[in-house]
Amino acid sequence: MTRDHGRGAAFLVATLLVTLPSLAQLTPDRTYYGINRPMPMTVAAPPRDRPTPLPDGIPGPPAPEPAPPILTIELLAFGDASPVASSHVLEGRIDMASLFPELWTSRPPRLLYAQLRVDGQETGSPVVLEPMVTPASATIIDPQTRQAWFIDPATNTPNFDARAKGELLFNSPPLNHTGIRAWSEDYLAVDTDQGRITFRFRPDQAPATVANIRELVAGGFYADTIIHRIVNRLPTTGHPFVIQFGDPSGTGEGGHGRHVDLERSNLPHDFGVLSMARDDHPDTNGSQVFICLSREGTARLDGRYTAFAQAVDGADVILRLASVRTDAATQRPVTPPRIINASLLPAPPMGRAPRPVARPPSSGR
């Protein structure tokens, strides 16, 4: 691929994503923590209900002070209900490294979520704890000759057709764990002129890609751009394919002026999955993304493109966008839908995260 369920569900997701100021929260003091060093974070407990004083002149014993809440932090892997570790904490500043030494000693290091519990109840957005390790790099080779793919700078032509015969391989670099990158989990809300789609990021699959998209969204990159490509039916199989956007020029050839290396992701391409568009060279991810429209149409992209988020609300919006009339030759919408804005929303606690959307059976192949 070149760079080129209703109101009830929406209400549920909106309710889950609301974070009230009175809720407790675990907050990183900074983003980067070097290995084998302190990891200062702050625990904010909910305000305690003060006893109602008796009116003046009415005798009686003073009302007891409310008991302080029991605060606990759990380390969780994505998709696991049982914590990897847990520790009781007090309100105020804490050192995650001393509470959880396994953050530095576990091999291999893996991405975890730190979730605060108040009196046993999950509260506030979890903190994503991403190990900073040497990333794998990708190479395209000709499986017959084992020659690496490249573009001859003199002729500006590739030495072989990467799409027709290229095999994508990732190396396995030696482990070099230098620390942890931490941030409060957030979701991606994409507001279009057809409605809102909400995505849950999957940093456990593609942390560098998630970081790149979060930076672009926070800077307002996607505001007032168009959806420049819609393939509702593949001409070869008739399966629903993709909706593509993220080019401010609207041509399908632009981006944000930088490239991001291809990242190995095991998240299957399926309806509602958000993945990175790129050129033939594997390390040309940038700002352009595509929303998958069916497993049947996009399964062949697994392992070759970086899937990094899943829609948790807005299946009806995805289908409305997919039905927009396009030019059959260019796959460009006749009247391109608009991305009004993209924003980051506080995530709900781990145990209350909404499930990914599914393609309604009545929507066709």
WOWORA-V395612 format. One record per residue. RES is the residue in one letter. PSI is psi in degrees with one decimal (* if undefined). Layout:
[[RES | PSI] [RES | PSI]]
//
This chain:
[[M | 125.8] [T | 167.8] [R | 0.1] [D | *] [H | 30.7] [G | -170.5] [R | -33.0] [G | -44.3] [A | -39.7] [A | -40.1] [F | -40.0] [L | -48.4] [V | -42.7] [A | -38.1] [T | -41.6] [L | -30.9] [L | -6.1] [V | 130.1] [T | 110.2] [L | 147.9] [P | -26.5] [S | -11.9] [L | 149.8] [A | 160.6] [Q | 141.4] [L | 127.2] [T | 126.6] [P | 141.4] [D | -24.3] [R | 179.4] [T | -37.3] [Y | 133.3] [Y | 119.3] [G | 150.6] [I | 143.5] [N | 28.5] [R | 165.2] [P | 151.5] [M | 78.9] [P | 131.6] [M | 169.3] [T | 131.6] [V | 120.3] [A | 122.0] [A | 155.9] [P | 151.2] [P | 141.5] [R | 140.5] [D | 121.1] [R | 144.0] [P | 144.9] [T | 120.2] [P | 149.9] [L | 149.1] [P | 152.1] [D | 137.8] [G | -8.8] [I | 116.7] [P | 159.1] [G | 158.6] [P | 150.7] [P | 142.5] [A | 140.2] [P | 147.6] [E | 141.9] [P | 147.4] [A | 141.4] [P | 148.0] [P | 153.4] [I | 116.6] [L | 131.3] [T | 142.5] [I | 130.8] [E | 139.9] [L | 126.2] [L | 140.8] [A | 151.6] [F | 129.6] [G | -6.7] [D | 130.8] [A | -31.0] [S | 132.0] [P | 150.2] [V | -38.0] [A | 161.8] [S | 158.6] [S | 138.6] [H | 144.6] [V | 167.3] [L | 158.8] [E | 145.0] [G | -156.4] [R | 138.5] [I | 165.1] [D | 103.8] [M | -31.5] [A | -37.5] [S | -31.2] [L | -35.8] [F | 76.4] [P | -20.2] [E | -16.8] [L | -29.9] [W | -23.6] [T | -19.2] [S | 137.1] [R | 128.6] [P | 154.8] [P | 146.1] [R | 157.9] [L | 133.2] [L | 165.3] [Y | 134.2] [A | 116.0] [Q | 127.8] [L | 137.4] [R | 137.7] [V | 114.9] [D | 40.2] [G | -6.1] [Q | 125.9] [E | 131.4] [T | 132.9] [G | 167.1] [S | 140.5] [P | 160.7] [V | 126.8] [V | 129.0] [L | 99.4] [E | 117.8] [P | 135.9] [M | 104.6] [V | 162.7] [T | 122.6] [P | 152.7] [A | 149.9] [S | 153.7] [A | 147.9] [T | 140.8] [I | 129.1] [I | 158.9] [D | 116.5] [P | -21.9] [Q | -47.5] [T | -14.9] [R | 21.1] [Q | 139.1] [A | 143.6] [W | 139.3] [F | 164.0] [I | 123.5] [D | 117.3] [P | -22.4] [A | -37.3] [T | -11.8] [N | 34.5] [T | 147.1] [P | 156.9] [N | -17.5] [F | 165.8] [D | 106.9] [A | -32.2] [R | -36.5] [A | -38.2] [K | 2.1] [G | 140.3] [E | 126.0] [L | 125.3] [L | 144.3] [F | 141.3] [N | 173.1] [S | 87.0] [P | 155.9] [P | 145.2] [L | 128.6] [N | 91.5] [H | 114.9] [T | -5.5] [G | -158.1] [I | 137.1] [R | 129.9] [A | 139.6] [W | 154.4] [S | 129.6] [E | 139.8] [D | 162.4] [Y | 161.3] [L | 122.4] [A | 120.3] [V | 109.5] [D | 117.2] [T | 171.5] [D | -0.7] [Q | -1.6] [G | -177.7] [R | 140.8] [I | 129.8] [T | 130.2] [F | 143.3] [R | 124.3] [F | 152.6] [R | 72.3] [P | -18.9] [D | -19.8] [Q | -36.3] [A | 71.9] [P | -39.3] [A | -37.7] [T | -43.3] [V | -43.3] [A | -40.5] [N | -46.5] [I | -40.7] [R | -40.2] [E | -42.9] [L | -43.5] [V | -44.7] [A | -29.2] [G | 2.5] [G | 20.2] [F | -39.8] [Y | -4.9] [A | 134.7] [D | 47.7] [T | 172.5] [I | 161.6] [I | 111.1] [H | -7.1] [R | 129.8] [I | 124.0] [V | 89.9] [N | -26.1] [R | 124.1] [L | 134.3] [P | -23.0] [T | -40.8] [T | -17.9] [G | 3.6] [H | 143.9] [P | 140.8] [F | -90.5] [V | 162.0] [I | 126.8] [Q | 138.5] [F | 179.1] [G | 15.8] [D | 111.1] [P | -26.1] [S | -18.6] [G | 7.1] [T | -20.4] [G | 0.1] [E | -3.0] [G | 176.0] [G | -151.4] [H | 16.3] [G | 7.6] [R | 156.8] [H | 148.2] [V | 134.6] [D | 147.9] [L | 133.9] [E | 135.5] [R | 122.2] [S | 136.4] [N | 10.4] [L | 117.7] [P | 140.4] [H | 123.8] [D | 174.1] [F | 128.2] [G | -5.8] [V | 138.8] [L | 129.1] [S | 163.7] [M | 133.8] [A | 153.0] [R | 171.0] [D | -171.5] [D | -39.7] [H | 132.5] [P | -29.4] [D | 47.8] [T | 25.7] [N | 148.9] [G | -103.4] [S | -17.3] [Q | 134.9] [V | 164.4] [F | 146.0] [I | 125.2] [C | 143.6] [L | -13.1] [S | 152.0] [R | -41.0] [E | -37.8] [G | -24.0] [T | 2.0] [A | -31.7] [R | -10.9] [L | -11.3] [D | 132.7] [G | -13.4] [R | -19.1] [Y | 153.4] [T | 102.3] [A | 131.5] [F | 0.6] [A | 159.4] [Q | 135.0] [A | 132.4] [V | -2.7] [D | 148.9] [G | 24.2] [A | -37.8] [D | -34.4] [V | -42.1] [I | -44.3] [L | -36.6] [R | -41.9] [L | -39.5] [A | -26.1] [S | -0.9] [V | 137.9] [R | 136.5] [T | 164.8] [D | 120.4] [A | -31.5] [A | -36.1] [T | -12.5] [Q | 15.5] [R | 134.5] [P | 140.3] [V | -44.1] [T | 97.2] [P | 130.1] [P | 157.4] [R | 142.5] [I | 109.5] [I | -44.2] [N | 159.2] [A | 137.1] [S | 164.2] [L | 132.6] [L | 142.6] [P | 135.3] [A | 151.2] [P | 169.0] [P | 158.3] [M | -45.9] [G | -9.3] [R | 17.2] [A | 134.4] [P | 154.8] [R | 154.8] [P | 149.7] [V | 160.6] [A | 151.7] [R | 123.3] [P | 136.3] [P | -29.7] [S | -3.4] [S | 2.7] [G | -169.5] [R | *]]
//
